[in-house]
Amino acid sequence: MSKKLFILFLLTTQICVSQIDSLPFRMYKENFVAHSSIGYNAAPFSLSGNFGQVDKLKYRANLNSIMGIGIAYKWFALNINFKLPGYVRSTSDYGRTNYLDLGVKFGFKKWFFNIDLHAYRGFGIKNANTISQDIPVSDRNVLLNDQLNSFSFSINGYRFNKEEFKMKPALGIKGRYLEKSSSFYIKYTLNLHGIDAANGIMPHNYFENDKSIYRSNNISAFDFGAVPGWAHINNINGWQYGVLAGLGGVIQVKAYSFEGTNRGFLGLAPRLDLKLQGGYNVDNWFLMLTSSFDNKSIRFNEFQYQQVYYYIRLTYGYRFNK
């Protein structure tokens, strides 16, 4: 009997080892990981409609570069991001922007969740003198509005089709991939987003069109839905690259306010999910360039608001020995 139990133990051990070896990634839970990053966050948006001589208004913020410092060990991970001194462009020409970006990411079995909060204050309309030659602009033809706010709160859950596809090694900090892996996924998303300004979102006094939407001081929406997509990751001789791309739609409750009046509607809106990364990632250290794009849109008949929250980040990290 003892001999049979011993043989069964050996077979069970061999099966477990084979399953571990078959995983296309490696995790470094027992290694202390320190990493630092530098990047840039942005949230440009545009309004499309009938504005007289132009049919699109392009809004841009004046932002700082972002530096991040983080550590990770076993289940614990901490990442702190802060603004570097100075603005990317001249404040007299492009204004000042105050902003807040917060995010939480965690995985659970086949799921990966991320919760994001973005709040930006201070935008300018590019080439605003094309609206009217009488409009007050900066030396770079930008109409500044320091009361214009942009906000977004999102809860997203990724459900991957394959068990061997995990987001943590795909991100490349607490783990890395050893070979090619792909999986279909569905991103379940819930969002609250929009723009507002007490002094008006658009310079409607210079428009020939006097529809109420052009006099609005708030445009917002609550939406939820699913975005199917495809994820691919690979590591060739230490060079790791990956992409997550999806396209879907959401059910949207949208509204705008003007002169104390609110108008609400129900509709559908498209959603694009896109994440790109690439860099060098080996056992002891990594240098990865990552980017993420989150598209928001609201349509009212012939008027449309469209915004993209995105970041581009270069991250260097070192995994210390156990």
TORSEBA-554412 format. One record per residue: residue in one letter; x, y, z of N, C-alpha, C in turn. Coordinates in steps of 0.1 Angstrom, whole numbers, plus 5000, padded with zeros to 4 digits. Layout:
BEGIN
("A", (X, Y, Z), (X, Y, Z), (X, Y, Z))
...
END
This chain:
BEGIN
("M", (5008, 4988, 5000), (5000, 5000, 5000), (5009, 5013, 5000))
("S", (5019, 5012, 5008), (5028, 5024, 5009), (5035, 5027, 4996))
("K", (5038, 5016, 4988), (5045, 5018, 4976), (5035, 5024, 4965))
("K", (5023, 5020, 4966), (5013, 5026, 4957), (5011, 5041, 4960))
("L", (5010, 5044, 4973), (5008, 5058, 4976), (5020, 5067, 4972))
("F", (5032, 5061, 4973), (5044, 5068, 4969), (5044, 5071, 4954))
("I", (5040, 5061, 4946), (5039, 5062, 4932), (5029, 5073, 4928))
("L", (5017, 5073, 4935), (5007, 5082, 4933), (5012, 5097, 4936))
("F", (5019, 5098, 4947), (5025, 5111, 4951), (5034, 5116, 4940))
("L", (5043, 5107, 4934), (5052, 5111, 4923), (5044, 5116, 4911))
("L", (5034, 5108, 4907), (5026, 5112, 4896), (5019, 5126, 4898))
("T", (5013, 5128, 4910), (5007, 5140, 4913), (5016, 5152, 4912))
("T", (5028, 5150, 4918), (5039, 5160, 4918), (5043, 5164, 4904))
("Q", (5044, 5153, 4895), (5049, 5156, 4881), (5038, 5163, 4874))
("I", (5025, 5160, 4876), (5014, 5168, 4869), (5014, 5182, 4873))
("C", (5016, 5185, 4887), (5016, 5199, 4891), (5028, 5207, 4885))
("V", (5040, 5200, 4885), (5052, 5207, 4879), (5049, 5210, 4865))
("S", (5043, 5200, 4857), (5041, 5203, 4843), (5031, 5214, 4841))
("Q", (5021, 5215, 4849), (5012, 5227, 4848), (5018, 5240, 4850))
("I", (5027, 5240, 4861), (5035, 5253, 4863), (5044, 5257, 4852))
("D", (5051, 5246, 4846), (5060, 5249, 4835), (5053, 5253, 4823))
("S", (5040, 5249, 4821), (5033, 5252, 4809), (5028, 5266, 4809))
("L", (5028, 5273, 4820), (5023, 5287, 4820), (5032, 5296, 4811))
("P", (5026, 5305, 4803), (5035, 5313, 4794), (5041, 5325, 4801))
("F", (5039, 5327, 4814), (5045, 5338, 4821), (5051, 5334, 4834))
("R", (5059, 5343, 4840), (5065, 5341, 4853), (5062, 5352, 4862))
("M", (5058, 5349, 4874), (5055, 5359, 4884), (5067, 5360, 4894))
("Y", (5069, 5372, 4900), (5080, 5374, 4909), (5074, 5379, 4923))
("K", (5065, 5371, 4928), (5059, 5375, 4941), (5068, 5376, 4952))
("E", (5079, 5368, 4952), (5089, 5368, 4963), (5100, 5378, 4961))
("N", (5100, 5385, 4950), (5110, 5395, 4948), (5105, 5409, 4951))
("F", (5113, 5417, 4957), (5110, 5431, 4960), (5113, 5439, 4947))
("V", (5102, 5446, 4942), (5103, 5453, 4930), (5102, 5468, 4932))
("A", (5112, 5475, 4927), (5111, 5490, 4928), (5111, 5495, 4914))
("H", (5103, 5505, 4911), (5102, 5511, 4898), (5099, 5526, 4898))
("S", (5103, 5532, 4887), (5101, 5547, 4886), (5096, 5549, 4872))
("S", (5088, 5560, 4870), (5083, 5562, 4856), (5082, 5577, 4854))
("I", (5082, 5581, 4841), (5079, 5595, 4837), (5070, 5594, 4825))
("G", (5060, 5603, 4825), (5050, 5602, 4814), (5042, 5615, 4813))
("Y", (5032, 5614, 4805), (5023, 5625, 4802), (5009, 5621, 4801))
("N", (5000, 5627, 4809), (4986, 5625, 4808), (4979, 5636, 4800))
("A", (4968, 5633, 4793), (4961, 5644, 4786), (4947, 5640, 4784))
("A", (4938, 5650, 4782), (4924, 5647, 4780), (4918, 5657, 4770))
("P", (4923, 5657, 4757), (4917, 5667, 4747), (4903, 5663, 4744))
("F", (4895, 5673, 4740), (4881, 5669, 4735), (4877, 5679, 4725))
("S", (4867, 5676, 4717), (4862, 5684, 4706), (4847, 5684, 4706))
("L", (4842, 5695, 4701), (4827, 5697, 4700), (4825, 5699, 4685))
("S", (4816, 5691, 4679), (4812, 5691, 4665), (4798, 5697, 4664))
("G", (4796, 5706, 4655), (4783, 5712, 4652), (4784, 5723, 4642))
("N", (4774, 5732, 4642), (4773, 5743, 4633), (4777, 5756, 4641))
("F", (4790, 5760, 4640), (4795, 5771, 4647), (4798, 5783, 4638))
("G", (4791, 5784, 4627), (4793, 5795, 4618), (4803, 5791, 4607))
("Q", (4815, 5797, 4608), (4825, 5794, 4598), (4833, 5781, 4601))
("V", (4831, 5775, 4612), (4838, 5763, 4616), (4828, 5753, 4620))
("D", (4831, 5740, 4619), (4822, 5729, 4623), (4828, 5721, 4635))
("K", (4839, 5724, 4640), (4845, 5717, 4651), (4854, 5726, 4660))
("L", (4852, 5725, 4673), (4860, 5733, 4683), (4869, 5723, 4690))
("K", (4882, 5726, 4690), (4891, 5717, 4696), (4897, 5723, 4709))
("Y", (4894, 5716, 4720), (4898, 5721, 4733), (4911, 5713, 4738))
("R", (4920, 5721, 4743), (4932, 5715, 4749), (4936, 5720, 4762))
("A", (4942, 5712, 4771), (4946, 5716, 4784), (4962, 5718, 4784))
("N", (4967, 5726, 4793), (4981, 5728, 4794), (4985, 5720, 4807))
("L", (4993, 5710, 4805), (4996, 5700, 4816), (5011, 5699, 4819))
("N", (5014, 5693, 4830), (5027, 5691, 4835), (5031, 5676, 4831))
("S", (5044, 5674, 4831), (5048, 5660, 4830), (5046, 5653, 4844))
("I", (5044, 5640, 4843), (5041, 5632, 4856), (5053, 5623, 4858))
("M", (5057, 5622, 4871), (5067, 5613, 4876), (5061, 5603, 4886))
("G", (5065, 5591, 4885), (5059, 5581, 4894), (5070, 5573, 4901))
("I", (5067, 5569, 4914), (5076, 5560, 4921), (5068, 5549, 4927))
("G", (5072, 5536, 4926), (5064, 5526, 4931), (5072, 5514, 4936))
("I", (5066, 5506, 4945), (5072, 5493, 4950), (5062, 5482, 4950))
("A", (5066, 5470, 4950), (5057, 5459, 4950), (5064, 5447, 4956))
("Y", (5057, 5440, 4965), (5062, 5428, 4972), (5051, 5419, 4976))
("K", (5051, 5407, 4971), (5040, 5397, 4974), (5026, 5403, 4970))
("W", (5017, 5405, 4980), (5004, 5410, 4977), (5004, 5425, 4977))
("F", (5014, 5432, 4982), (5014, 5446, 4985), (5020, 5453, 4973))
("A", (5014, 5464, 4969), (5019, 5473, 4958), (5015, 5487, 4961))
("L", (5024, 5497, 4959), (5022, 5511, 4961), (5028, 5519, 4950))
("N", (5020, 5528, 4945), (5025, 5537, 4934), (5021, 5551, 4936))
("I", (5030, 5560, 4936), (5027, 5574, 4939), (5032, 5582, 4927))
("N", (5022, 5590, 4921), (5025, 5599, 4910), (5024, 5614, 4914))
("F", (5033, 5622, 4909), (5032, 5636, 4912), (5037, 5644, 4900))
("K", (5032, 5657, 4899), (5035, 5666, 4888), (5049, 5671, 4890))
("L", (5056, 5672, 4878), (5069, 5679, 4878), (5067, 5694, 4877))
("P", (5076, 5702, 4882), (5075, 5717, 4881), (5074, 5722, 4867))
("G", (5066, 5732, 4865), (5065, 5739, 4852), (5055, 5732, 4843))
("Y", (5050, 5739, 4833), (5040, 5734, 4824), (5047, 5731, 4810))
("V", (5041, 5722, 4803), (5046, 5718, 4790), (5047, 5730, 4780))
("R", (5037, 5739, 4781), (5037, 5750, 4772), (5035, 5763, 4780))
("S", (5037, 5774, 4773), (5036, 5787, 4780), (5022, 5789, 4786))
("T", (5022, 5794, 4798), (5009, 5796, 4805), (5002, 5808, 4800))
("S", (5009, 5818, 4795), (5003, 5830, 4789), (4996, 5827, 4776))
("D", (5001, 5818, 4769), (4995, 5814, 4756), (4985, 5803, 4757))
("Y", (4987, 5794, 4766), (4979, 5782, 4767), (4972, 5780, 4780))
("G", (4973, 5789, 4790), (4966, 5789, 4802), (4972, 5779, 4812))
("R", (4965, 5777, 4823), (4969, 5768, 4834), (4958, 5758, 4836))
("T", (4962, 5746, 4839), (4953, 5735, 4841), (4956, 5728, 4854))
("N", (4946, 5727, 4863), (4947, 5719, 4875), (4940, 5706, 4873))
("Y", (4946, 5695, 4877), (4940, 5682, 4874), (4944, 5672, 4885))
("L", (4935, 5661, 4885), (4936, 5650, 4894), (4934, 5637, 4886))
("D", (4943, 5628, 4888), (4942, 5615, 4882), (4944, 5604, 4893))
("L", (4935, 5596, 4895), (4936, 5585, 4905), (4932, 5572, 4898))
("G", (4938, 5561, 4902), (4935, 5548, 4896), (4938, 5536, 4906))
("V", (4930, 5526, 4905), (4932, 5514, 4913), (4930, 5502, 4903))
("K", (4940, 5493, 4904), (4940, 5481, 4896), (4942, 5468, 4904))
("F", (4934, 5458, 4901), (4936, 5445, 4908), (4930, 5434, 4900))
("G", (4935, 5422, 4902), (4930, 5410, 4895), (4924, 5400, 4904))
("F", (4915, 5392, 4899), (4908, 5382, 4907), (4904, 5371, 4897))
("K", (4911, 5359, 4898), (4909, 5348, 4889), (4910, 5352, 4875))
("K", (4899, 5350, 4867), (4900, 5354, 4853), (4897, 5368, 4850))
("W", (4894, 5376, 4861), (4890, 5390, 4860), (4902, 5399, 4863))
("F", (4901, 5411, 4857), (4910, 5422, 4860), (4902, 5435, 4861))
("F", (4903, 5442, 4872), (4895, 5454, 4874), (4904, 5466, 4874))
("N", (4899, 5477, 4869), (4905, 5490, 4871), (4894, 5501, 4873))
("I", (4897, 5510, 4883), (4888, 5521, 4887), (4896, 5534, 4885))
("D", (4890, 5543, 4877), (4898, 5555, 4874), (4889, 5567, 4877))
("L", (4896, 5578, 4881), (4889, 5591, 4884), (4898, 5601, 4878))
("H", (4892, 5610, 4869), (4900, 5621, 4863), (4892, 5634, 4864))
("A", (4899, 5644, 4868), (4892, 5658, 4869), (4902, 5668, 4865))
("Y", (4898, 5676, 4854), (4907, 5686, 4848), (4899, 5699, 4848))
("R", (4907, 5710, 4851), (4901, 5723, 4852), (4910, 5733, 4844))
("G", (4905, 5739, 4834), (4912, 5749, 4826), (4915, 5744, 4812))
("F", (4908, 5749, 4802), (4910, 5745, 4788), (4911, 5757, 4779))
("G", (4915, 5755, 4767), (4915, 5765, 4757), (4911, 5760, 4743))
("I", (4905, 5768, 4735), (4901, 5764, 4721), (4912, 5768, 4712))
("K", (4917, 5758, 4704), (4927, 5761, 4694), (4921, 5769, 4682))
("N", (4930, 5777, 4677), (4926, 5785, 4665), (4912, 5791, 4666))
("A", (4910, 5798, 4678), (4897, 5803, 4681), (4894, 5816, 4672))
("N", (4904, 5822, 4666), (4901, 5834, 4658), (4894, 5830, 4645))
("T", (4894, 5817, 4641), (4886, 5813, 4630), (4871, 5813, 4632))
("I", (4867, 5813, 4645), (4853, 5815, 4648), (4849, 5830, 4645))
("S", (4857, 5839, 4650), (4854, 5853, 4647), (4867, 5861, 4649))
("Q", (4870, 5871, 4641), (4882, 5879, 4643), (4881, 5888, 4655))
("D", (4869, 5889, 4661), (4867, 5898, 4673), (4868, 5890, 4686))
("I", (4870, 5877, 4685), (4871, 5870, 4698), (4884, 5872, 4704))
("P", (4885, 5873, 4718), (4897, 5876, 4725), (4906, 5863, 4726))
("V", (4917, 5863, 4720), (4926, 5851, 4720), (4940, 5855, 4725))
("S", (4947, 5845, 4728), (4961, 5847, 4732), (4970, 5849, 4720))
("D", (4983, 5850, 4722), (4992, 5852, 4711), (4992, 5840, 4702))
("R", (4988, 5828, 4707), (4988, 5816, 4699), (4974, 5813, 4694))
("N", (4965, 5823, 4694), (4951, 5821, 4689), (4943, 5811, 4697))
("V", (4945, 5811, 4710), (4938, 5802, 4719), (4928, 5810, 4727))
("L", (4916, 5806, 4728), (4906, 5812, 4737), (4906, 5805, 4750))
("L", (4911, 5811, 4760), (4912, 5805, 4773), (4900, 5805, 4782))
("N", (4897, 5794, 4789), (4886, 5794, 4798), (4890, 5786, 4811))
("D", (4894, 5793, 4821), (4899, 5786, 4833), (4888, 5781, 4842))
("Q", (4875, 5783, 4838), (4864, 5777, 4845), (4858, 5765, 4839))
("L", (4864, 5760, 4828), (4859, 5749, 4821), (4865, 5736, 4828))
("N", (4856, 5727, 4832), (4859, 5715, 4839), (4856, 5702, 4830))
("S", (4865, 5692, 4831), (4862, 5679, 4825), (4863, 5669, 4836))
("F", (4854, 5659, 4836), (4854, 5649, 4847), (4851, 5635, 4841))
("S", (4856, 5625, 4847), (4853, 5611, 4843), (4856, 5602, 4855))
("F", (4846, 5593, 4857), (4847, 5582, 4867), (4843, 5569, 4861))
("S", (4852, 5559, 4861), (4849, 5547, 4854), (4853, 5535, 4862))
("I", (4844, 5524, 4861), (4847, 5511, 4867), (4847, 5501, 4856))
("N", (4858, 5494, 4853), (4859, 5485, 4842), (4863, 5471, 4848))
("G", (4857, 5461, 4842), (4861, 5447, 4846), (4864, 5439, 4833))
("Y", (4876, 5434, 4832), (4880, 5426, 4820), (4878, 5411, 4823))
("R", (4871, 5404, 4815), (4870, 5390, 4816), (4876, 5383, 4804))
("F", (4888, 5376, 4807), (4895, 5369, 4796), (4890, 5355, 4794))
("N", (4891, 5351, 4781), (4886, 5338, 4777), (4895, 5327, 4782))
("K", (4908, 5329, 4782), (4918, 5319, 4785), (4924, 5321, 4799))
("E", (4925, 5310, 4806), (4930, 5310, 4820), (4944, 5315, 4820))
("E", (4952, 5311, 4810), (4967, 5314, 4811), (4970, 5329, 4807))
("F", (4960, 5337, 4803), (4962, 5351, 4801), (4959, 5359, 4813))
("K", (4969, 5366, 4819), (4968, 5374, 4831), (4973, 5388, 4828))
("M", (4967, 5397, 4834), (4970, 5411, 4832), (4983, 5415, 4839))
("K", (4986, 5410, 4851), (4997, 5414, 4859), (5010, 5411, 4851))
("P", (5013, 5399, 4846), (5025, 5397, 4838), (5025, 5405, 4825))
("A", (5013, 5408, 4820), (5012, 5416, 4808), (5016, 5430, 4810))
("L", (5013, 5435, 4822), (5018, 5449, 4826), (5033, 5449, 4827))
("G", (5039, 5438, 4831), (5054, 5438, 4831), (5061, 5442, 4843))
("I", (5054, 5444, 4855), (5061, 5449, 4867), (5063, 5437, 4877))
("K", (5052, 5431, 4881), (5053, 5420, 4891), (5054, 5406, 4883))
("G", (5055, 5407, 4870), (5057, 5395, 4863), (5061, 5398, 4848))
("R", (5063, 5388, 4840), (5066, 5390, 4826), (5062, 5377, 4819))
("Y", (5060, 5379, 4806), (5057, 5368, 4797), (5069, 5361, 4792))
("L", (5069, 5348, 4790), (5080, 5341, 4784), (5078, 5337, 4770))
("E", (5066, 5337, 4765), (5062, 5333, 4752), (5049, 5339, 4748))
("K", (5045, 5336, 4736), (5033, 5343, 4730), (5020, 5337, 4737))
("S", (5011, 5347, 4739), (4998, 5343, 4745), (4987, 5353, 4740))
("S", (4975, 5348, 4737), (4964, 5356, 4732), (4951, 5351, 4738))
("S", (4942, 5361, 4739), (4929, 5357, 4744), (4918, 5367, 4740))
("F", (4906, 5363, 4737), (4895, 5372, 4736), (4891, 5376, 4750))
("Y", (4884, 5388, 4750), (4880, 5393, 4763), (4867, 5401, 4761))
("I", (4860, 5404, 4772), (4849, 5413, 4773), (4852, 5423, 4784))
("K", (4851, 5436, 4781), (4853, 5446, 4790), (4839, 5452, 4794))
("Y", (4835, 5449, 4807), (4823, 5455, 4812), (4826, 5468, 4818))
("T", (4819, 5478, 4814), (4822, 5492, 4818), (4811, 5500, 4823))
("L", (4813, 5508, 4832), (4803, 5518, 4838), (4810, 5531, 4839))
("N", (4804, 5542, 4834), (4810, 5555, 4833), (4801, 5566, 4837))
("L", (4807, 5576, 4843), (4800, 5589, 4845), (4810, 5600, 4840))
("H", (4806, 5608, 4831), (4816, 5617, 4825), (4809, 5629, 4819))
("G", (4817, 5640, 4816), (4811, 5652, 4809), (4820, 5664, 4811))
("I", (4815, 5675, 4808), (4822, 5688, 4809), (4812, 5699, 4814))
("D", (4817, 5709, 4821), (4808, 5720, 4826), (4817, 5732, 4828))
("A", (4810, 5744, 4827), (4816, 5757, 4829), (4805, 5767, 4833))
("A", (4807, 5774, 4844), (4797, 5783, 4849), (4795, 5795, 4839))
("N", (4806, 5798, 4832), (4805, 5809, 4822), (4802, 5805, 4808))
("G", (4798, 5792, 4806), (4795, 5786, 4793), (4806, 5778, 4787))
("I", (4802, 5767, 4781), (4812, 5758, 4775), (4817, 5764, 4762))
("M", (4808, 5770, 4754), (4812, 5776, 4741), (4810, 5791, 4740))
("P", (4817, 5798, 4732), (4815, 5812, 4730), (4803, 5815, 4721))
("H", (4791, 5811, 4726), (4779, 5812, 4717), (4775, 5826, 4712))
("N", (4780, 5836, 4719), (4777, 5850, 4714), (4783, 5853, 4701))
("Y", (4793, 5844, 4696), (4799, 5846, 4683), (4793, 5837, 4673))
("F", (4783, 5829, 4676), (4777, 5820, 4667), (4764, 5826, 4661))
("E", (4761, 5822, 4649), (4749, 5825, 4643), (4738, 5816, 4647))
("N", (4742, 5804, 4651), (4732, 5794, 4655), (4729, 5796, 4670))
("D", (4716, 5797, 4673), (4712, 5800, 4687), (4704, 5789, 4694))
("K", (4707, 5776, 4689), (4701, 5765, 4696), (4706, 5764, 4710))
("S", (4697, 5758, 4719), (4700, 5758, 4733), (4713, 5750, 4737))
("I", (4716, 5739, 4729), (4728, 5732, 4732), (4741, 5740, 4731))
("Y", (4741, 5751, 4723), (4752, 5759, 4721), (4754, 5769, 4733))
("R", (4743, 5770, 4741), (4744, 5779, 4753), (4745, 5771, 4766))
("S", (4748, 5758, 4764), (4749, 5750, 4776), (4761, 5753, 4785))
("N", (4759, 5750, 4798), (4770, 5751, 4808), (4773, 5738, 4814))
("N", (4766, 5727, 4809), (4769, 5714, 4814), (4765, 5704, 4804))
("I", (4773, 5694, 4800), (4770, 5683, 4791), (4776, 5671, 4798))
("S", (4767, 5661, 4801), (4772, 5649, 4809), (4764, 5637, 4805))
("A", (4769, 5625, 4809), (4762, 5613, 4806), (4766, 5602, 4816))
("F", (4757, 5593, 4818), (4759, 5580, 4826), (4757, 5569, 4816))
("D", (4767, 5560, 4814), (4765, 5549, 4805), (4771, 5536, 4810))
("F", (4766, 5525, 4805), (4772, 5512, 4809), (4770, 5502, 4797))
("G", (4779, 5493, 4796), (4778, 5483, 4785), (4790, 5474, 4785))
("A", (4792, 5467, 4773), (4802, 5457, 4772), (4810, 5460, 4759))
("V", (4823, 5458, 4760), (4832, 5460, 4748), (4840, 5447, 4746))
("P", (4837, 5440, 4735), (4844, 5428, 4732), (4858, 5431, 4726))
("G", (4868, 5424, 4728), (4881, 5427, 4723), (4890, 5415, 4722))
("W", (4902, 5418, 4718), (4913, 5407, 4717), (4926, 5412, 4723))
("A", (4932, 5404, 4730), (4945, 5407, 4737), (4956, 5398, 4732))
("H", (4968, 5404, 4730), (4979, 5396, 4725), (4992, 5401, 4732))
("I", (5000, 5392, 4737), (5012, 5395, 4744), (5023, 5385, 4740))
("N", (5036, 5390, 4739), (5047, 5381, 4735), (5060, 5387, 4741))
("N", (5069, 5378, 4743), (5083, 5382, 4747), (5093, 5374, 4739))
("I", (5101, 5380, 4731), (5111, 5374, 4723), (5124, 5379, 4727))
("N", (5132, 5370, 4733), (5146, 5373, 4738), (5146, 5385, 4747))
("G", (5136, 5386, 4755), (5135, 5397, 4765), (5127, 5409, 4760))
("W", (5124, 5410, 4747), (5117, 5421, 4742), (5102, 5418, 4743))
("Q", (5095, 5424, 4752), (5081, 5421, 4754), (5072, 5432, 4748))
("Y", (5061, 5428, 4741), (5052, 5438, 4735), (5038, 5432, 4736))
("G", (5028, 5441, 4736), (5014, 5436, 4738), (5004, 5447, 4733))
("V", (4992, 5442, 4731), (4981, 5451, 4726), (4968, 5445, 4732))
("L", (4959, 5454, 4736), (4945, 5451, 4739), (4937, 5460, 4731))
("A", (4928, 5455, 4723), (4920, 5463, 4714), (4906, 5458, 4714))
("G", (4896, 5467, 4716), (4882, 5463, 4716), (4873, 5474, 4711))
("L", (4862, 5469, 4706), (4852, 5479, 4700), (4838, 5474, 4704))
("G", (4830, 5483, 4710), (4817, 5479, 4714), (4808, 5491, 4716))
("G", (4797, 5490, 4724), (4788, 5501, 4726), (4783, 5501, 4740))
("V", (4777, 5512, 4744), (4771, 5513, 4758), (4757, 5519, 4756))
("I", (4748, 5517, 4766), (4736, 5523, 4768), (4738, 5536, 4776))
("Q", (4733, 5547, 4771), (4737, 5560, 4776), (4725, 5569, 4780))
("V", (4725, 5574, 4792), (4716, 5584, 4797), (4723, 5597, 4796))
("K", (4719, 5607, 4788), (4727, 5619, 4785), (4718, 5631, 4788))
("A", (4725, 5642, 4791), (4717, 5655, 4794), (4726, 5667, 4792))
("Y", (4720, 5678, 4790), (4727, 5691, 4790), (4718, 5701, 4797))
("S", (4725, 5712, 4802), (4718, 5722, 4810), (4722, 5736, 4804))
("F", (4712, 5745, 4803), (4714, 5758, 4798), (4704, 5768, 4805))
("E", (4709, 5779, 4810), (4701, 5789, 4816), (4690, 5784, 4826))
("G", (4695, 5774, 4834), (4686, 5768, 4845), (4676, 5758, 4840))
("T", (4678, 5754, 4827), (4669, 5743, 4821), (4677, 5731, 4819))
("N", (4671, 5719, 4822), (4678, 5706, 4819), (4670, 5698, 4809))
("R", (4677, 5692, 4800), (4671, 5683, 4790), (4679, 5670, 4789))
("G", (4672, 5659, 4790), (4678, 5646, 4791), (4672, 5637, 4780))
("F", (4681, 5627, 4776), (4678, 5618, 4765), (4684, 5604, 4768))
("L", (4679, 5594, 4761), (4684, 5580, 4762), (4689, 5576, 4748))
("G", (4701, 5570, 4748), (4706, 5566, 4735), (4717, 5556, 4736))
("L", (4724, 5554, 4725), (4736, 5545, 4725), (4748, 5552, 4721))
("A", (4760, 5547, 4725), (4772, 5554, 4721), (4783, 5543, 4719))
("P", (4792, 5545, 4709), (4803, 5536, 4707), (4814, 5537, 4718))
("R", (4822, 5526, 4720), (4833, 5526, 4729), (4845, 5519, 4723))
("L", (4856, 5525, 4724), (4869, 5520, 4719), (4878, 5517, 4731))
("D", (4884, 5505, 4731), (4893, 5502, 4742), (4907, 5499, 4735))
("L", (4917, 5506, 4739), (4930, 5504, 4733), (4941, 5506, 4743))
("K", (4950, 5496, 4744), (4962, 5497, 4753), (4973, 5491, 4745))
("L", (4985, 5498, 4745), (4997, 5494, 4738), (5009, 5494, 4748))
("Q", (5018, 5485, 4746), (5030, 5485, 4754), (5041, 5478, 4746))
("G", (5054, 5481, 4750), (5065, 5475, 4744), (5078, 5479, 4752))
("G", (5088, 5470, 4752), (5100, 5473, 4759), (5108, 5460, 4762))
("Y", (5118, 5462, 4770), (5127, 5451, 4774), (5124, 5447, 4788))
("N", (5122, 5434, 4789), (5117, 5428, 4802), (5124, 5415, 4805))
("V", (5133, 5414, 4814), (5140, 5402, 4818), (5138, 5399, 4833))
("D", (5145, 5389, 4838), (5143, 5385, 4852), (5146, 5396, 4862))
("N", (5157, 5403, 4860), (5161, 5413, 4870), (5156, 5427, 4868))
("W", (5153, 5431, 4856), (5149, 5445, 4854), (5141, 5446, 4841))
("F", (5134, 5458, 4840), (5126, 5460, 4828), (5126, 5475, 4825))
("L", (5123, 5478, 4812), (5121, 5492, 4807), (5110, 5491, 4797))
("M", (5098, 5496, 4801), (5086, 5494, 4793), (5080, 5508, 4790))
("L", (5075, 5509, 4778), (5068, 5521, 4773), (5053, 5516, 4772))
("T", (5044, 5522, 4779), (5030, 5518, 4779), (5021, 5530, 4776))
("S", (5010, 5527, 4771), (5000, 5538, 4767), (4986, 5532, 4768))
("S", (4976, 5541, 4771), (4962, 5537, 4773), (4954, 5548, 4768))
("F", (4943, 5544, 4760), (4934, 5554, 4755), (4919, 5551, 4758))
("D", (4913, 5560, 4765), (4899, 5558, 4769), (4890, 5569, 4762))
("N", (4882, 5564, 4753), (4874, 5573, 4745), (4860, 5575, 4751))
("K", (4855, 5588, 4752), (4842, 5591, 4757), (4835, 5600, 4746))
("S", (4822, 5598, 4744), (4814, 5605, 4735), (4800, 5607, 4738))
("I", (4794, 5618, 4735), (4779, 5620, 4737), (4774, 5627, 4724))
("R", (4763, 5623, 4719), (4757, 5629, 4707), (4743, 5634, 4709))
("F", (4740, 5646, 4705), (4727, 5652, 4705), (4723, 5656, 4691))
("N", (4717, 5647, 4683), (4713, 5650, 4669), (4726, 5654, 4661))
("E", (4726, 5667, 4657), (4738, 5671, 4649), (4749, 5677, 4657))
("F", (4748, 5676, 4670), (4759, 5681, 4679), (4765, 5669, 4686))
("Q", (4779, 5669, 4687), (4786, 5658, 4693), (4798, 5663, 4702))
("Y", (4799, 5657, 4714), (4811, 5659, 4722), (4819, 5646, 4722))
("Q", (4832, 5647, 4720), (4841, 5636, 4720), (4854, 5639, 4727))
("Q", (4858, 5630, 4737), (4870, 5632, 4745), (4878, 5620, 4746))
("V", (4891, 5621, 4747), (4900, 5610, 4748), (4909, 5612, 4760))
("Y", (4907, 5604, 4771), (4917, 5604, 4782), (4928, 5594, 4779))
("Y", (4940, 5599, 4779), (4951, 5589, 4776), (4964, 5593, 4784))
("Y", (4972, 5583, 4784), (4986, 5585, 4790), (4996, 5578, 4782))
("I", (5008, 5583, 4782), (5020, 5576, 4777), (5031, 5576, 4788))
("R", (5036, 5565, 4791), (5045, 5564, 4803), (5057, 5555, 4800))
("L", (5069, 5559, 4804), (5081, 5551, 4803), (5085, 5547, 4817))
("T", (5085, 5534, 4820), (5088, 5528, 4833), (5100, 5520, 4834))
("Y", (5109, 5523, 4844), (5121, 5514, 4846), (5119, 5508, 4860))
("G", (5122, 5495, 4861), (5122, 5489, 4874), (5132, 5478, 4876))
("Y", (5135, 5475, 4888), (5145, 5464, 4892), (5138, 5455, 4901))
("R", (5140, 5442, 4899), (5135, 5431, 4908), (5147, 5426, 4916))
("F", (5147, 5428, 4929), (5158, 5424, 4937), (5156, 5409, 4940))
("N", (5168, 5402, 4943), (5167, 5388, 4945), (5160, 5385, 4958))
("K", (5155, 5373, 4959), (5147, 5368, 4970), (5154, 5370, 4983))
END
